């Protein structure tokens, strides 16, 4: 192993994708907080609404209002300006995020010219699928059909847009290889989803503020629930982690007779965190680069399959609306890339909220984002373990398996392998909680003015930016997913290890562990406040 002890703690802050997720996420998050002083610099973020070609008299759905700047609804100081943007908010969003992401691409030494071209195409394809997916036939829940002149709709909520973005991406990635290759420089699902997860931290911190706006009691309920998810997610992850890795390693070694290094990389890729863990473990145990590449390919392909299958299973088969946070946590423990995990959590969130609203005829409405948070919370804890586990494996290989005089593993490797976007997630979440409990007076009336200004800035971040980056993730995941990569593996032992390990071991264990730690957690009903 190369001596890496000379690396500084700040190495990679301007050159690594993980750090740029933090800068993009926290940069716009801190801009949103300027609303405390009456400065609104984030209300330009575009957002879609449900629409139809011919809205009924007095109903909703005019296509001219299909996109709007979120500041139109939430800004306290520039509402009229943002109201005038309408569809032009798309251009504002494209330019501002285009500049921000291009600066990141430049610092990470990517091909900037190719990135700008790819970003432009991916962005507007994403907007197009976001628009189509919000046609009321796809998105309107049963209680709203009449508002759009419909007698029937699929009631998928915003989930239709995610599915459509994934389908369009998969078509490009598998049937238009030349275009897919061109877009690869900007098709960065891990970067986009890590940025979205920072915004999800803002969502989690904003939830008590939002519900306190309905009632002081709801604010406290939301705070308790998010903290419960935090603790349960950590406990579930530790228990699952102690079972997952040795189980997969044993399956690979004892059943499929794979070499020790290959089994170690597969063990991390399947049980921990997909590509990141596979690459980190490959380096730690000195596996051949092709092993990490092959496992990474399998991780991406299987993650997309899980993304397609598991949200529907957890919605319509088990646990459904009876135990929604169990389904979310099980996703976080099962899906092995940050992109597919958070994306599937978002999809499950949409599906279950639409289902409960349809089942109860609107008598039960769940706040958006809690189910997504339950999926991401377990995944975030798994991500934290990547650096620790890579360090442990490196020590085992250096000092036990392949002992070489003079080699050592510096403890700083834990920090360098730590997923930095997690920092952004917790900073956004905990800072908003601190504001809520501090000057916000835990949602009491005397803190209402401050919390209202926080809302004006945070909603464009946690709603508009978060969902835009989720959409970019779905599109990019599809673009980089080539199902022919399975053929490149020649359906060998590694494919079967992944199949057996995932569906016969990882997912069943994930469901059991998620049930043990999340069963009985209830999402607050806000129906009476949103009618």
Helices and strands as residue ranges (DSSP letters): H 17-32, G 33-37, E 46-48, G 63-65, E 67-69, H 71-74, H 79-83, H 88-107, H 112-133, H 136-139, G 142-148, H 159-175, H 177-183, H 189-212, H 216-250, I 251-255, H 260-268, I 269-273, H 274-285, H 289-316, G 320-322, H 324-334, H 338-359, H 370-396, I 397-401, H 412-417, H 421-437, G 441-443, G 445-447, H 448-459, I 460-465, H 466-480, H 485-488, H 493-501, I 502-506, H 507-518, H 527-530
